[in-house]
């Protein structure tokens, strides 16, 4: 897939404000400061599409972008920002859960994981949530250019071992670098294959006049 156009559509604080669910949708979620905005910008080839910030927790709303006038890329608020209040966390949880449960055109969620770290409790809880909800997701390890090969391999293997304690089989995993471009082709190929599934089996039927 080649991305020719990418444009911001709108920000929503609840699912009722989201665009019509008439196109396939792919969401990106991860811990605050995991490199989500940088990855989105690299993936699309539009450097300023998603706003990057040195301040964790910048994204607070559900942000929709239209790609190739064909599908939606959704930038979801980061989780785990320590300075957020209990009220803010509960509001985030309600908004995200409603979105994940009720957004019928959501084809896949890319859960971003910092490859430099050992398995984090908050990431494992998010993965477990997706499993319990039986939602399709892909683990996307970020910043692989920021860690040595041996440490990277060890961290990935630690994740696999940890997940296999509760999972019968591992979820799909893609290793990425927003700086070097690693994994971008794999992400786009996965999106393309699921777009074809949506078009063939899930796209809303066109209304006849």
Helices and strands as residue ranges (DSSP letters): E 6-12, G 15-17, E 25-30, H 36-44, E 62-67, E 71-75, H 86-102, E 106-114, H 121-133, E 137-142, G 144-146, H 149-163, E 173-175, H 184-197, I 198-202
